Amino acid sequence: MTPTFTLDAAARAALFTEARSNTRFAPREVPVDVIHEVWDMIKWGPTGNNTVPMRLVVAASPEARAAVIANAMEGNRAKLEQAPLLVIAARDDRFHDTFDVTGGGSASTYDRLEADPERRERMAHTGTLLQAGYFIIGLRAAGLSVRPYGGFDKAGMDQALLADTSWHSEVLFGIGWPTDGDHGAGDRKGRLAADAAVCTL
Ligand SMILES: Cc1cc2nc3c(=O)[nH]c(=O)nc-3n(C[C@H](O)[C@H](O)[C@H](O)COP(=O)(O)O)c2cc1C
């Protein structure tokens, strides 16, 4: 049975089947306002106990951008140079400080989390990776292209940009508008078919 998708084929192509992890983009600026709008959409994606632990660091100034690229793995630097906007998804290990907004728990939950930084780090890490996925899809929904990067010195990035905060970098994104020319992502690599990846018990 073919499901009746709520999104039409063009939307599904833009979000998933045709979208690529571009390294090349149109020569056009990405306004920071667009990242705010994307955040205000993707923040509604679910996270465990509604912790919503991802924070976005927009490297808009030349200094911040240079620091991001300096802390990337050497093989990623030339690709990052080509992206009009660089954004870091960071986890906030003090996500429980915003329970008044996110309704994450009672005073006793707060106290338990306060006493257990390792648990908070695990929860923040998991939730942030989940939200990073929502962010990719949200950017694509806004008509942008994005390449995620895990290849960077996280401790160095935190030292350069997030020192003395509870935020810790997790995933880096090179973001821009799609180009009419080569997307720079190379040939599309395969994905498992449903009968190999989905197990029905
Ligand atoms: C968590 C994560 C880390 C990644 N790290 C890197 C990286 O360090 N360097 C890089 O060039 N691409 C990196 N990528 C990009 C992937 O290689 C790319 O998204 C994948 O091959 C799918 O490409 P496609 O969307 O064009 O099909 C990363 C992607 C993800 C999701």
PDBQT file of the ligand as one rigid body, heavy atoms in Angstrom, charges set to zero:
ROOT
HETATM    1  C1  LIG A 301      27.250  13.974  11.645  1.00  0.00    +0.000 C 
HETATM    2  C2  LIG A 301      27.864  14.190  10.265  1.00  0.00    +0.000 A 
HETATM    3  C3  LIG A 301      29.221  14.419  10.175  1.00  0.00    +0.000 A 
HETATM    4  C4  LIG A 301      29.800  14.676   8.920  1.00  0.00    +0.000 A 
HETATM    5  N1  LIG A 301      31.131  15.001   8.860  1.00  0.00    +0.000 NA
HETATM    6  C5  LIG A 301      31.666  15.377   7.684  1.00  0.00    +0.000 A 
HETATM    7  C6  LIG A 301      33.002  15.865   7.612  1.00  0.00    +0.000 A 
HETATM    8  O1  LIG A 301      33.718  15.982   8.617  1.00  0.00    +0.000 OA
HETATM    9  N2  LIG A 301      33.471  16.237   6.385  1.00  0.00    +0.000 N 
HETATM   10  C7  LIG A 301      32.703  16.161   5.261  1.00  0.00    +0.000 A 
HETATM   11  O2  LIG A 301      33.179  16.535   4.189  1.00  0.00    +0.000 OA
HETATM   12  N3  LIG A 301      31.425  15.712   5.300  1.00  0.00    +0.000 NA
HETATM   13  C8  LIG A 301      30.888  15.317   6.470  1.00  0.00    +0.000 A 
HETATM   14  N4  LIG A 301      29.581  14.887   6.517  1.00  0.00    +0.000 N 
HETATM   15  C9  LIG A 301      28.778  14.855   5.279  1.00  0.00    +0.000 C 
HETATM   16  C10 LIG A 301      28.392  13.433   4.862  1.00  0.00    +0.000 C 
HETATM   17  O3  LIG A 301      29.492  12.764   4.309  1.00  0.00    +0.000 OA
HETATM   18  C11 LIG A 301      27.221  13.521   3.858  1.00  0.00    +0.000 C 
HETATM   19  O4  LIG A 301      26.160  14.182   4.499  1.00  0.00    +0.000 OA
HETATM   20  C12 LIG A 301      26.773  12.127   3.395  1.00  0.00    +0.000 C 
HETATM   21  O5  LIG A 301      27.789  11.512   2.664  1.00  0.00    +0.000 OA
HETATM   22  C13 LIG A 301      25.511  12.179   2.550  1.00  0.00    +0.000 C 
HETATM   23  O6  LIG A 301      25.714  12.986   1.409  1.00  0.00    +0.000 OA
HETATM   24  P1  LIG A 301      24.458  13.410   0.481  1.00  0.00    +0.000 P 
HETATM   25  O7  LIG A 301      23.513  14.159   1.396  1.00  0.00    +0.000 OA
HETATM   26  O8  LIG A 301      25.039  14.300  -0.571  1.00  0.00    +0.000 OA
HETATM   27  O9  LIG A 301      23.854  12.162  -0.045  1.00  0.00    +0.000 OA
HETATM   28  C14 LIG A 301      28.995  14.629   7.743  1.00  0.00    +0.000 A 
HETATM   29  C15 LIG A 301      27.613  14.384   7.868  1.00  0.00    +0.000 A 
HETATM   30  C16 LIG A 301      27.059  14.185   9.095  1.00  0.00    +0.000 A 
HETATM   31  C17 LIG A 301      25.565  13.975   9.187  1.00  0.00    +0.000 C 
ENDROOT
TORSDOF 0
